Amino acid sequence: MNLYRTLPSVDTILQWPGFENHNRELLLRAIRKSLDKLRCQISQGCIDVIDPHRIRREIDAFYQYLLTPSLQTVVNATGVILHTNLGRAPIDESFFWESGRIAAGYCNLEYDLASGKRGDRHLHAAESLQELFGCEDALIVNNNAAAVFLILNTFAKGKEAIVSRGELVEIGGSFRIPEVMAASGAKLVEVGTTNKTRIGDYEAAIGEETALLMKVHKSNYTIEGFSAEATMEEISALARERGVIDYYDLGSAYLPELPWGLGQGEPSLPKILVKAPSLLSFSGDKLFGGVQAGIILGKKPLIDRLKKNQILRMFRVDKVTLALLERTILAYRKREYEKIPVLRLLFASVKQLEKRAATLKERLPIPAEILPSETYVGGGTLPNRKIPTVVLALEGDPEKLETAFRAQRIIGRIEKDRFVLDMRTVEEGDFGQIVEAAENVVRSEE
Ligand SMILES: *Cc1c(COP(=O)(O)O)cnc(C)c1O
């Protein structure tokens, strides 16, 4: 029998019950793809009967695939709060509803409601940041990498920027200070050594061409043992004395004092601002816990010069980012820290995590053990600083469990040869999805 002949036609399949409300274009694509696959299987001799149920399943699966965006939600059960691969900082869903109303329609992005004239998009977040920090001025760009580039390009293009050899960092995703500097047109002048740089090293390197003294946060490594670095205070004082700009690339910044002793040697933003560096910048979606953005704070005349750089046009943020960022800043002003998910996850006590673990364990169809463990904040912040956590270690082959859960978009980790779900980054809202995934795992093993 010729199997090809027994394949139903596209027109026949279109009449099958249940397809009435499907999008016709997408359904046609799904049908053609499924029939192509079947023809291929026939030609390879993989099938010997045409089963309409099987065709139906293929079409349904392909149709579903066409409807699903590539970007999908996952449950972060890795315990790493700022997981670079999982979208870095989570944002409270209510912020999207609230700012969605502003961003979806028309808004006063560049319109001055008082005068009826053209306004400045950079003023919106700047004003709320001034309120929050009492800083002179602020500027928002797409991310902190853009902030670094813009600052170097504006002030040190064709001139020299001095950086310690201990701070020539590479951030994940190939952001390297020397290369960003070269691209910006600034000439890098390295001072000191890998482990020790003193203020005198900066001082000795200042010359006619010096535009800027830059300090870079060692975001993802530490230098221990016989080591020293110049403080921002020393660098700022020296810069003032010699008439050059001092700039601190903080990488990440946080406001309320951190738990778990994380603040040791990592001062909060208000404490850094007291020392009044001319310029500083940090990411909006690291410990600050907001949307992807580069936040620049500093002296008004310097921010004004940044605003005059043509390149800012390429780095400026849109109304969606601005609306979300303003909402996050408002949460800080109102001290609604529980609405900043990064802080909520970070501050959760071990007792809370134990309770979370016990509740989830109760609902899981797979036997599990509640164990104390340790995790990291992640995302290029607070390197080598562990924080306590509680994990649910599942019974069974760790690799198989990891794969099976990942197939259902639950990302855990393997620790001491066990597959674990880390409660530091899992909240009650995730339990339903985890339980359903576990039920599917159990079913597939039966
Ligand atoms: C993370 C980081 C950057 C890059 O910030 P993005 O917001 O990811 O662009 C730059 N410098 C330092 C020191 C960092 O830690």
PDBQT file of the ligand as one rigid body, heavy atoms in Angstrom, charges set to zero:
ROOT
HETATM    1  C1  LIG A 501      28.121  44.671  36.194  1.00  0.00    +0.000 C 
HETATM    2  C2  LIG A 501      29.163  45.672  36.006  1.00  0.00    +0.000 A 
HETATM    3  C3  LIG A 501      29.208  46.458  34.839  1.00  0.00    +0.000 A 
HETATM    4  C4  LIG A 501      28.222  46.278  33.727  1.00  0.00    +0.000 C 
HETATM    5  O1  LIG A 501      26.935  46.627  34.119  1.00  0.00    +0.000 OA
HETATM    6  P1  LIG A 501      25.676  46.210  33.217  1.00  0.00    +0.000 P 
HETATM    7  O2  LIG A 501      24.523  46.896  33.879  1.00  0.00    +0.000 OA
HETATM    8  O3  LIG A 501      25.612  44.738  33.257  1.00  0.00    +0.000 OA
HETATM    9  O4  LIG A 501      25.942  46.733  31.848  1.00  0.00    +0.000 OA
HETATM   10  C5  LIG A 501      30.205  47.394  34.737  1.00  0.00    +0.000 A 
HETATM   11  N1  LIG A 501      31.131  47.554  35.703  1.00  0.00    +0.000 NA
HETATM   12  C6  LIG A 501      31.117  46.817  36.839  1.00  0.00    +0.000 A 
HETATM   13  C7  LIG A 501      32.178  47.056  37.873  1.00  0.00    +0.000 C 
HETATM   14  C8  LIG A 501      30.133  45.855  37.031  1.00  0.00    +0.000 A 
HETATM   15  O5  LIG A 501      30.120  45.110  38.140  1.00  0.00    +0.000 OA
ENDROOT
TORSDOF 0
